[in-house]
Amino acid sequence: LAALERQIFDFLGFQWAPILGNFLQIIVVILGLFGTIQFRPRYIVVYTVWTALWVTWNVFIICFYLEVGGLSKITRVLIKAPRK
């Protein structure tokens, strides 16, 4: 449900990579539910691995925006050098 809600808000902007990621998340969740109901071990393994990757990515993004540890949104690439 949260992925669908996020999908709608991402369509309003220019963030096409998150839209594709959310779409993949929705598909994998459906496969995971199907695999659980039908007891298909391959689908359950794919769902488990994808969920671990998805949670890891979201934790990284949260830490990046909160600037935890050495992560910083401001880099030398983003700073415009003064002209001489």
N, C-alpha and C positions, 0 to 999 in steps of 0.2 A: 504494500500500500504506500509506504514511504517512497519507494523507488518510482512508482507511478506519479506521485505528487511532484517529486523532484524533476521527473521527465517533463511535466507540463511547464514548470518554471524555466527549465533549460531551453525549451522551444522559444521562449520569449526573448532570449539573448542570442549571442553569437558563439555559444559554447557547444560546438558540434561533437567534440570528443567525449564530453560527459554524456551527451545524448546517446551516443553509440554504446558507451559503457553501461548506462542504465538499461538500454534495450537488451544488451547481453545478460545483464543481471536478471532481468525479468524472465528471459528465456531459460536461464540456468535454474532459477527458482521453480519454474513450471516443470522442467525435467526432473529436478530433485523431488518435487511432490509426486510426480508420476512414478519415479523410481521407488519411492517409499511405499506408495500404495500397491504397486505391482511387484514389489521386492525385486528390483533389478539392481544388483550390486554395482554394476558399472556406472549407472546414473547416480547412485548414492555417492560413489567415490568422486565423480566429477563435481557433484554439488558440494561435497565436503572440501575438496581442494579449492574450488572457486570461492567458497565462502571465506576460507582462510586468507586467500589472496585479497579479496574485497575488503575484509576487516583490516588487514595490514595496510592497504592503500589508504583507507579512510583515516586510520590512526596517524599515518605519515602526514596526510594533508592537515589534520587537526594540529599536530605538532609544528608543522611548517608555518601555519597562520598564527599560532601562539608564540612562535620563535623559541621553541624549547631547545635547549642544548646549543649546538653550533648552527642550527638552522636560522637563516635570516632571509627576509624578503628583499632586502636591499643589498645589491651586489655591485661590484665595480662596473659590470656590463651595463647596468641600468643608469649609472651616474654619468651625466654628460660632462666630458672634459672641457675645461675652459679654453677658449681660443687665445692664441698669442698674437 
